[in-house]
Amino acid sequence: MRLLHRIDRSTTPAEEARPDPALVLAGDPVHTTWNMEDRDGLYCGIWQSTPGKWKVSYAEWEYVHIHAGVSILTDTAGVATTLKAGDSWIIRPGFAGTWEVVETTLKDYVILN
């Protein structure tokens, strides 16, 4: 195993999925994930979603860096935060609300359970 790994979509198989239909509030979002690492409770790679809105509830930490697009995370109190290209965010365990993809969004992610 190499100890240095380049994050590159062209060398990693894509996985396509949709959120649970019971969580979808608008649209028909399609998620494409290029998972580069999956071990010891750590997941990282690249994620893309087409427009739509769904409920989210985080039990884990997630670091995100937005490469393209616009998404809006709204917490259960109604506070909306716009994530756009160039932004980096940490989503802490306990965040609940909605994720809305306004423009197809591409992000790097690092998740720690």
C-alpha positions in Angstrom: 0.0 0.0 0.0 1.3 3.4 -0.9 1.3 6.0 1.9 0.7 8.9 -0.5 -2.5 8.7 -2.6 -3.5 11.3 -5.2 -7.2 12.2 -5.2 -8.2 11.6 -8.8 -11.6 10.8 -10.2 -10.2 9.3 -13.4 -8.6 6.4 -11.5 -11.4 5.6 -9.1 -14.7 3.9 -10.0 -17.7 6.1 -9.5 -20.7 5.0 -7.4 -24.1 6.5 -8.2 -26.9 6.6 -5.7 -30.0 8.7 -4.7 -31.0 9.7 -1.2 -33.7 7.6 0.5 -36.9 8.7 -1.2 -38.5 9.3 2.3 -35.9 12.1 2.9 -36.2 13.8 -0.5 -38.2 17.1 -0.3 -37.7 18.4 -3.9 -36.2 17.2 -7.2 -34.5 14.0 -8.0 -30.9 14.4 -6.8 -28.4 11.9 -8.1 -25.2 11.5 -6.0 -22.0 10.4 -7.6 -19.2 9.4 -5.2 -15.6 8.6 -5.9 -14.5 7.1 -2.5 -10.7 7.2 -2.2 -10.4 5.9 1.4 -12.6 3.7 3.6 -11.1 2.3 6.7 -10.9 2.8 10.5 -14.0 5.1 10.4 -12.4 7.4 7.9 -13.9 8.1 4.5 -12.7 10.6 2.0 -13.0 11.3 -1.7 -15.1 13.3 -4.1 -18.9 13.7 -4.2 -21.1 15.3 -6.7 -24.9 15.9 -6.6 -27.4 17.2 -9.1 -30.1 19.6 -7.9 -32.6 18.6 -5.3 -33.3 18.9 -1.6 -33.3 16.3 1.1 -33.3 15.9 4.9 -29.9 15.3 6.6 -28.8 14.3 10.1 -25.1 14.0 10.9 -23.7 11.6 13.5 -20.2 12.1 12.2 -17.7 14.9 11.5 -17.4 16.0 7.9 -14.9 18.4 6.3 -16.0 19.6 2.8 -14.3 21.8 0.2 -16.6 22.9 -2.6 -15.1 22.9 -6.1 -18.1 23.8 -8.1 -21.8 24.6 -7.7 -24.0 26.0 -5.0 -25.7 24.2 -2.1 -27.6 25.5 0.9 -27.5 23.8 4.3 -30.4 24.8 6.5 -30.5 23.7 10.1 -33.7 22.8 12.1 -33.9 26.4 13.4 -34.2 27.6 9.8 -30.7 29.1 9.6 -29.5 28.8 6.0 -25.8 28.6 5.0 -24.8 28.8 1.4 -21.8 26.7 0.3 -20.2 27.7 -3.0 -17.1 27.1 -5.0 -14.0 27.9 -3.1 -15.6 27.4 0.4 -14.4 25.0 3.0 -16.6 23.9 5.9 -16.7 21.5 8.9 -20.1 19.9 9.6 -20.2 18.7 13.2 -22.0 15.7 14.6 -25.5 16.7 15.6 -26.2 18.9 12.6 -29.7 18.2 11.3 -31.8 20.0 8.7 -31.7 20.0 4.9 -29.2 19.9 2.1 -30.3 21.7 -1.1 -28.3 21.5 -4.2 -29.2 24.7 -6.2 -26.5 24.1 -8.9 -24.8 20.8 -9.4 -22.2 20.6 -6.6 -18.8 19.0 -6.6 -17.0 18.6 -3.3 -14.0 16.9 -1.6 -15.0 15.3 1.7 -13.4 13.8 4.7 -15.7 12.0 7.1 -14.7 10.7 10.5 -17.1 8.4 12.4 
